[in-house]
């Protein structure tokens, strides 16, 4: 099955889905998940059309109504009259029977709506897929899809009934930063990063949320922010709030917004978050776990200090809302976006774009760093190196480690990323000091590259040093968006 032209990118996902839809004998279960607005339904509808499969989108409804709607959908697909089902035992069994001789995908989208009202549904599907179940005589490729990440992950985890039953577990991720720039049609690297720091790689935000309003150039960026994300009449204006409200596990929005706000302005450790919101560290363990299960934040370990970690907000729009919009919400609602943006633009560059740029540099090192480092990185993250002699700590923004193939562990690269500062010898010296300290700690730094990721360029002195020393690499904005030479 060729991927339809209207589906942008998603080549790997399309290959995985079509392989699942065509492969194997007997009924098979697949699970597709991902955060909202990533194009899961769009992709699965395209798959259904290309493979002549059945697509059923569940709604928030009672069990009786959902059963009636499912029966109607099955009838439309098979062109046969289907009586309303008594319960999901009958519905699942008859669905498998209807596809006895058809090896096509049977897609149930927004599955969490059904399982919330009918908790036994996963167990019923498990039974029908097992020995003696109706799935044994069926060729249906059942795909369950949903955006409630905690619900979808629980389907196949621990002692869940469907654990071990799925032949497909696919998570639809946002577009990578390079693909996002292509999707938005932005060729200027600086503009691409500024836009990505607000809307990330979520495809729905371009078409549905701002009606293809794309900044023309860097000079148009400020105006674009005012007329889109800060404009109360656009869906994007309230989207960050809705993303949190849609998660059923979040029962105290005020607490969770405070946790996200703490992370957004730079309090990324457990203790820092707790101190910011006025709680003890043990009191925020649960909200942090819930946010992580929902896919809204990510816990990132310090690569060089086992047991230490920090938190990062996964969705850039939430970071933008918590750091920029939330404090000035009342003014934005009365159409003072111009004044608000002028007063918070510096905060945007420091608290939003700066940390986001560091994240993109780590993505670059992980995905495209092999041509720069000479070897693929097994792990990429940030770290803190203690400099006891100088009674200080060196923060390393981009640490790339080689695969663990023995001792000592090889450090491929140490990097520093600066968005709004011209990088010079001081930054290089900090990385060199960190490299020497890691060598004393037992790491293999014999071939470690020192990489400066510059959002505002490099001094002539640093450029000259890099031209003479092959262990020094400079990565500018344009190089982030093209393969390393």
C-alpha positions as CSV (number, residue, x, y, z in Angstrom):
1,X,0.0,0.0,0.0
2,X,1.5,3.3,-1.1
3,X,1.3,6.1,1.4
4,X,-1.3,8.7,0.3
5,X,0.2,12.0,-0.9
6,X,-1.7,14.0,1.6
7,X,0.1,12.3,4.5
8,X,3.2,14.3,5.2
9,X,6.3,12.3,6.3
10,X,5.4,9.4,8.7
11,X,7.1,7.0,6.3
12,X,8.3,4.7,9.1
13,X,4.9,4.7,10.8
14,X,3.1,4.0,7.5
15,X,5.5,1.0,6.8
16,X,4.9,-0.4,10.3
17,X,1.1,0.0,10.0
18,X,0.8,-1.5,6.5
19,X,3.1,-4.4,7.5
20,X,0.8,-5.1,10.5
21,X,-2.3,-4.8,8.4
22,X,-1.1,-7.3,5.8
23,X,1.0,-9.7,7.8
24,X,0.3,-12.9,9.7
25,X,-2.7,-15.2,9.9
26,X,-5.5,-15.1,12.3
27,X,-6.7,-12.1,14.4
28,X,-4.0,-9.8,15.7
29,X,-4.0,-6.9,18.1
30,X,-2.3,-3.6,17.6
31,X,-2.1,-0.6,19.9
32,X,-1.5,2.9,18.6
33,X,-1.0,5.8,21.0
34,X,0.4,9.3,21.2
35,X,-0.3,12.7,22.6
36,X,-3.2,14.6,21.2
37,X,-3.0,16.6,17.9
38,X,-0.1,14.4,16.5
39,X,-2.2,13.0,13.6
40,X,-3.0,9.5,14.8
41,X,-6.6,9.6,13.6
42,X,-5.5,11.2,10.3
43,X,-3.0,8.4,9.7
44,X,-5.3,5.6,10.7
45,X,-8.1,7.0,8.5
46,X,-5.7,7.0,5.6
47,X,-4.7,3.4,6.4
48,X,-8.3,2.3,6.6
49,X,-9.1,3.9,3.2
50,X,-6.0,2.5,1.6
51,X,-6.6,-1.1,2.9
52,X,-10.4,-1.1,2.7
53,X,-10.5,-1.5,6.5
54,X,-13.1,-0.4,9.0
55,X,-12.6,2.7,11.1
56,X,-14.8,3.4,14.2
57,X,-14.3,6.6,16.2
58,X,-15.6,6.2,19.7
59,X,-17.3,9.2,21.5
60,X,-18.0,10.1,25.1
61,X,-21.2,8.2,25.5
62,X,-22.9,5.6,27.7
63,X,-22.1,1.9,27.1
64,X,-25.5,1.4,25.5
65,X,-25.1,4.2,23.0
66,X,-21.5,3.2,22.2
67,X,-22.7,-0.4,21.5
68,X,-25.4,1.0,19.2
69,X,-23.0,3.2,17.3
70,X,-20.5,0.4,16.9
71,X,-23.3,-1.9,15.5
72,X,-24.2,0.8,13.0
73,X,-20.6,1.3,11.9
74,X,-20.2,-2.5,11.5
75,X,-23.3,-2.6,9.5
76,X,-22.3,0.2,7.2
77,X,-19.0,-1.6,6.5
78,X,-20.3,-5.1,5.9
79,X,-23.5,-3.8,4.1
80,X,-25.5,-6.1,6.3
81,X,-28.1,-5.3,9.0
82,X,-26.6,-5.6,12.5
83,X,-28.9,-5.6,15.5
84,X,-27.8,-3.5,18.4
85,X,-25.5,-5.5,20.7
86,X,-26.5,-6.5,24.2
87,X,-23.0,-6.0,25.5
88,X,-19.4,-6.0,24.4
89,X,-19.2,-9.8,24.6
90,X,-21.5,-10.0,21.7
91,X,-20.0,-6.9,19.9
92,X,-16.4,-8.2,19.9
93,X,-17.3,-11.7,19.0
94,X,-19.5,-10.6,16.1
95,X,-16.9,-8.1,14.9
96,X,-14.2,-10.9,14.7
97,X,-16.7,-13.2,13.0
98,X,-17.6,-10.4,10.4
99,X,-13.9,-10.4,9.4
100,X,-13.5,-14.1,9.2
101,X,-12.2,-14.0,5.6
102,X,-11.0,-10.4,5.5
103,X,-7.4,-9.6,6.5
104,X,-8.0,-5.9,7.0
105,X,-7.5,-3.4,9.8
106,X,-10.4,-2.9,12.2
107,X,-9.6,0.4,13.9
108,X,-11.3,1.6,17.1
109,X,-10.1,5.1,17.7
110,X,-10.5,6.9,21.1
111,X,-10.6,3.5,22.8
112,X,-10.3,5.1,26.3
113,X,-13.8,6.5,25.9
114,X,-15.1,2.9,25.6
115,X,-12.9,1.3,28.3
116,X,-13.8,4.1,30.8
117,X,-17.5,3.2,30.6
118,X,-16.9,-0.5,30.1
119,X,-13.9,-1.5,32.2
120,X,-14.3,-5.2,31.2
121,X,-13.7,-4.5,27.5
122,X,-9.9,-5.2,27.5
123,X,-10.6,-8.5,29.2
124,X,-13.3,-9.4,26.7
125,X,-10.9,-8.7,23.8
126,X,-8.2,-10.7,25.5
127,X,-10.6,-13.7,25.9
128,X,-11.7,-13.5,22.2
129,X,-8.1,-13.4,21.1
130,X,-7.2,-16.4,23.2
131,X,-7.7,-20.1,22.7
132,X,-11.3,-20.9,21.9
133,X,-12.1,-17.2,21.2
134,X,-13.8,-15.9,18.1
135,X,-10.5,-14.3,17.0
136,X,-9.0,-17.7,16.3
137,X,-11.2,-18.0,13.3
138,X,-10.9,-14.4,12.2
139,X,-8.4,-12.5,10.0
140,X,-9.1,-9.1,11.5
141,X,-6.2,-6.8,12.5
142,X,-7.7,-5.1,15.4
143,X,-6.1,-1.7,16.2
144,X,-6.9,0.2,19.4
145,X,-6.0,3.8,19.4
146,X,-6.1,6.6,22.0
147,X,-4.6,9.8,23.2
148,X,-4.9,9.2,27.0
149,X,-1.3,8.0,27.4
150,X,-1.7,6.7,30.9
151,X,-4.7,4.6,29.8
152,X,-3.1,3.3,26.6
153,X,0.1,2.3,28.3
154,X,-1.8,0.5,31.1
155,X,-3.4,-1.7,28.4
156,X,-0.2,-3.7,27.9
157,X,1.6,-3.2,31.2
158,X,2.0,-5.2,34.4
159,X,-0.9,-7.6,35.0
160,X,-3.2,-6.0,32.4
161,X,-5.4,-8.5,30.4
162,X,-3.9,-7.6,27.1
163,X,-0.3,-7.8,28.1
164,X,1.5,-10.1,25.7
165,X,-1.3,-10.1,23.2
166,X,-0.3,-7.2,21.0
167,X,1.6,-7.7,17.8
168,X,2.0,-3.9,17.4
169,X,2.8,-1.2,19.8
170,X,3.2,2.1,18.0
171,X,3.6,5.5,19.6
172,X,3.0,8.4,17.2
173,X,5.5,11.1,18.1
174,X,5.6,14.8,17.1
175,X,7.6,15.6,14.0
176,X,11.4,16.0,14.7
177,X,12.6,19.5,14.5
178,X,13.9,19.2,10.9
179,X,10.7,17.6,9.7
180,X,8.7,20.2,11.5
181,X,10.5,23.0,9.6
182,X,9.7,21.3,6.3
183,X,6.1,20.8,7.4
184,X,5.8,24.5,8.2
185,X,7.7,25.5,5.0
186,X,10.3,27.4,7.0
187,X,13.8,27.5,5.5
188,X,15.4,30.1,7.9
189,X,17.0,28.1,10.7
190,X,16.6,30.9,13.3
191,X,13.0,31.4,12.5
192,X,12.4,27.6,12.5
193,X,13.8,27.3,16.0
194,X,11.7,30.3,17.3
195,X,8.5,28.8,15.9
196,X,9.4,25.3,17.1
197,X,10.0,26.6,20.6
198,X,6.3,27.5,20.7
199,X,4.4,24.9,18.7
200,X,7.0,22.1,18.6
201,X,6.4,19.3,16.1
202,X,2.6,19.0,16.5
203,X,1.1,18.9,13.0
204,X,-2.5,20.0,14.0
205,X,-1.3,23.4,15.2
206,X,-0.5,24.6,11.7
207,X,-3.6,23.7,9.8
208,X,-6.5,23.4,12.2
209,X,-5.4,25.8,14.9
210,X,-4.1,28.8,13.1
211,X,-5.4,28.1,9.5
212,X,-1.9,27.9,7.9
213,X,-0.8,31.3,9.2
214,X,3.0,31.0,8.9
215,X,5.5,33.8,9.7
216,X,6.9,35.2,6.5
217,X,10.3,35.9,7.9
218,X,12.2,36.8,11.1
219,X,10.7,40.3,11.0
220,X,7.2,38.9,10.9
221,X,7.8,36.6,13.9
222,X,6.7,39.0,16.7
223,X,3.5,39.9,14.7
224,X,2.9,36.2,14.1
225,X,3.0,35.4,17.9
226,X,0.6,38.2,18.6
227,X,-1.9,37.3,16.0
228,X,-1.8,33.5,16.7
229,X,-0.9,32.1,20.0
230,X,-1.7,35.3,21.9
231,X,-4.9,35.9,20.1
232,X,-8.0,34.8,22.1
233,X,-10.0,34.0,19.0
234,X,-7.6,31.3,17.8
235,X,-7.9,27.7,19.2
236,X,-4.1,27.8,19.9
237,X,-4.7,30.5,22.6
238,X,-6.4,28.0,25.1
239,X,-4.8,24.8,23.8
240,X,-2.2,24.4,26.6
241,X,-5.0,24.6,29.2
242,X,-7.0,22.0,27.4
243,X,-4.1,19.6,27.1
244,X,-4.0,19.5,30.9
245,X,-7.7,19.5,31.4
246,X,-8.2,16.5,29.0
247,X,-6.1,14.2,31.2
248,X,-8.5,12.2,33.4
249,X,-5.8,11.5,36.1
250,X,-5.3,15.2,36.8
251,X,-7.8,16.1,39.6
252,X,-6.2,19.2,41.0
253,X,-5.3,21.4,38.1
254,X,-3.9,24.2,40.3
255,X,-1.3,21.9,41.7
256,X,-0.3,20.6,38.3
257,X,-0.1,24.0,36.7
258,X,2.2,25.1,39.5
259,X,4.4,22.1,39.0
260,X,4.6,22.8,35.3
261,X,5.2,26.5,35.9
262,X,8.1,25.6,38.2
263,X,9.7,23.5,35.5
264,X,9.0,26.1,32.8
265,X,11.0,28.8,34.5
266,X,14.0,26.6,35.3
267,X,13.3,24.7,38.5
268,X,13.9,21.3,37.0
269,X,14.9,19.2,40.0
270,X,12.6,17.5,42.5
271,X,13.8,19.9,45.3
272,X,13.6,22.9,43.1
273,X,10.0,22.2,42.0
274,X,9.0,21.5,45.6
275,X,10.5,24.7,46.8
276,X,8.9,26.8,44.1
277,X,5.4,25.6,44.8
278,X,5.8,25.5,48.6
279,X,5.5,21.7,49.1
280,X,7.8,19.0,50.5
281,X,9.7,16.9,48.0
282,X,7.7,13.8,48.9
283,X,4.4,15.7,48.3
284,X,5.1,16.2,44.6
285,X,6.2,12.7,43.7
286,X,2.6,11.7,42.8
287,X,1.9,14.8,40.5
288,X,5.3,14.3,38.8
289,X,4.5,10.6,38.2
290,X,1.1,11.5,36.8
291,X,2.5,14.2,34.5
292,X,5.1,11.7,33.3
293,X,2.6,9.0,32.7
294,X,0.5,11.5,30.7
295,X,3.5,12.2,28.5
296,X,3.5,15.9,29.4
297,X,6.9,15.9,31.2
298,X,10.0,13.7,30.9
299,X,12.5,12.7,33.6
300,X,16.0,13.0,32.3
301,X,18.9,11.4,34.2
302,X,22.2,13.2,34.7
303,X,24.4,11.0,32.5
304,X,27.5,11.4,34.7
305,X,25.9,11.3,38.1
306,X,23.9,8.2,38.7
307,X,20.7,8.7,40.8
308,X,20.3,12.4,39.9
309,X,17.8,13.7,37.3
310,X,15.8,16.7,36.2
311,X,12.5,17.2,34.6
312,X,11.6,18.7,31.2
313,X,8.2,19.7,29.8
314,X,7.7,17.7,26.6
315,X,5.2,19.9,24.9
316,X,6.7,23.3,24.0
317,X,3.3,25.0,23.9
318,X,2.8,24.2,27.6
319,X,6.2,25.7,28.4
320,X,5.3,28.8,26.5
321,X,1.9,29.0,28.3
322,X,3.4,28.5,31.8
323,X,6.4,30.8,31.3
324,X,4.7,33.6,29.3
325,X,0.9,33.5,29.1
326,X,-0.3,32.2,32.5
327,X,0.9,35.2,34.5
328,X,-0.6,37.7,32.0
329,X,-3.8,35.8,31.1
330,X,-6.2,38.5,32.2
331,X,-4.4,41.1,30.0
332,X,-4.4,38.8,27.0
333,X,-8.1,38.1,27.3
334,X,-8.8,41.8,27.0
335,X,-6.7,42.0,23.8
336,X,-3.5,43.5,25.1
337,X,-1.3,41.0,23.3
338,X,1.0,43.7,21.8
339,X,1.8,45.3,25.1
340,X,2.2,41.9,26.9
341,X,4.5,40.5,24.2
342,X,6.8,43.5,24.2
343,X,7.2,43.2,28.0
344,X,7.8,39.4,28.0
345,X,9.9,38.9,24.9
346,X,13.2,38.9,26.8
347,X,11.7,36.3,29.2
348,X,10.7,34.3,26.1
349,X,14.2,34.2,24.8
350,X,15.8,33.4,28.2
351,X,13.3,30.9,29.7
352,X,11.7,29.4,26.6
353,X,14.0,29.6,23.6
354,X,17.3,29.1,25.5
355,X,16.4,25.8,27.1
356,X,14.6,24.7,24.0
357,X,17.7,25.3,21.9
358,X,19.7,23.1,24.3
359,X,17.1,20.3,23.8
360,X,17.4,20.6,20.0
361,X,21.2,20.4,20.2
362,X,20.8,17.2,22.2
363,X,18.4,15.9,19.5
364,X,21.0,16.8,16.9
365,X,23.7,14.9,18.7
366,X,21.6,11.8,19.1
367,X,20.1,11.7,15.6
368,X,22.8,13.2,13.4
369,X,25.9,13.3,15.5
370,X,27.5,10.2,14.1
371,X,29.0,12.1,11.2
372,X,30.4,14.7,13.6
373,X,31.6,12.3,16.3
374,X,32.7,9.4,14.1
375,X,30.6,7.0,16.1
376,X,26.8,6.8,16.9
377,X,25.9,8.0,20.4
378,X,24.2,5.5,22.6
379,X,23.1,8.1,25.1
380,X,22.8,11.9,24.9
381,X,21.8,14.1,27.7
382,X,23.0,16.8,30.0
383,X,25.2,16.5,33.1
384,X,26.9,18.4,35.9
385,X,30.6,17.9,36.6
386,X,31.8,18.7,40.1
387,X,35.0,20.8,40.2
388,X,36.0,20.5,43.8
389,X,39.3,22.3,43.4
390,X,37.5,25.4,42.3
391,X,34.5,24.8,44.5
392,X,32.1,25.0,41.6
393,X,30.1,22.8,39.2
394,X,30.3,22.8,35.4
395,X,27.0,22.3,33.6
396,X,27.4,20.5,30.4
397,X,24.5,20.9,28.1
398,X,25.2,18.1,25.6
399,X,26.9,14.9,26.7
400,X,27.3,12.1,24.1
401,X,28.3,8.7,25.4
402,X,29.4,5.7,23.3
403,X,27.8,2.3,23.8
404,X,28.7,0.6,27.0
405,X,31.1,-2.0,25.6
406,X,33.5,-2.2,28.5
407,X,35.3,0.0,30.9
408,X,36.1,2.8,30.9
409,X,33.0,4.4,29.3
410,X,33.9,6.5,26.3
411,X,32.8,10.1,26.2
412,X,32.2,11.0,22.5
413,X,31.5,14.6,23.1
414,X,31.0,17.4,25.6
415,X,29.0,20.4,24.3
416,X,27.8,23.7,25.4
417,X,24.8,25.5,23.8
418,X,24.2,29.2,23.9
419,X,21.2,30.8,22.1
420,X,21.7,34.5,22.8
421,X,25.4,34.8,23.5
422,X,28.4,34.8,21.1
423,X,30.6,31.8,22.1
424,X,34.3,32.2,22.8
425,X,37.3,30.8,24.6
426,X,35.6,30.9,28.0
427,X,33.0,28.4,26.9
428,X,35.7,26.2,25.3
429,X,37.7,26.4,28.5
430,X,34.8,25.2,30.6
431,X,34.3,22.1,28.4
432,X,38.1,21.4,28.4
433,X,38.1,21.5,32.2
434,X,35.1,19.2,32.4
435,X,36.9,16.7,30.1
436,X,40.0,16.7,32.3
437,X,37.9,16.1,35.4
438,X,36.1,13.2,33.8
439,X,39.4,11.7,32.8
440,X,40.4,11.8,36.5
441,X,37.1,10.0,37.4
442,X,37.9,7.1,35.1
443,X,36.1,8.0,31.8
444,X,37.8,7.5,28.5
445,X,38.2,11.1,27.2
446,X,41.1,10.4,24.9
447,X,39.1,11.2,21.7
448,X,36.4,13.4,23.3
449,X,35.2,16.3,21.0
450,X,34.5,19.7,22.5
451,X,31.5,21.1,20.7
452,X,30.1,24.6,20.9
453,X,26.5,25.0,19.7
454,X,26.1,28.6,18.9
455,X,22.8,30.4,18.3
456,X,24.5,33.7,18.0
457,X,27.8,32.8,16.4
458,X,31.4,32.4,17.6
459,X,34.3,34.8,18.2
460,X,37.1,35.0,15.7
461,X,39.5,33.6,18.4
462,X,37.3,30.5,18.9
463,X,36.8,30.0,15.1
464,X,40.6,30.1,14.7
465,X,41.1,27.6,17.5
466,X,38.6,25.2,15.9
467,X,40.4,25.5,12.5
468,X,43.7,24.3,14.1
469,X,42.4,21.7,16.5
470,X,40.3,18.8,15.2
471,X,39.0,18.0,18.7
472,X,37.1,21.3,18.7
473,X,33.8,21.5,16.7
474,X,31.6,24.5,16.1
475,X,27.9,23.9,15.2
476,X,25.8,26.8,14.0
477,X,22.1,27.1,13.4
478,X,22.3,26.1,9.7
479,X,24.3,23.0,10.6
480,X,21.5,21.9,13.0
481,X,19.3,21.7,9.9
482,X,21.7,19.9,7.6
483,X,23.9,16.8,7.9
484,X,27.4,17.5,9.3
485,X,30.1,17.8,6.7
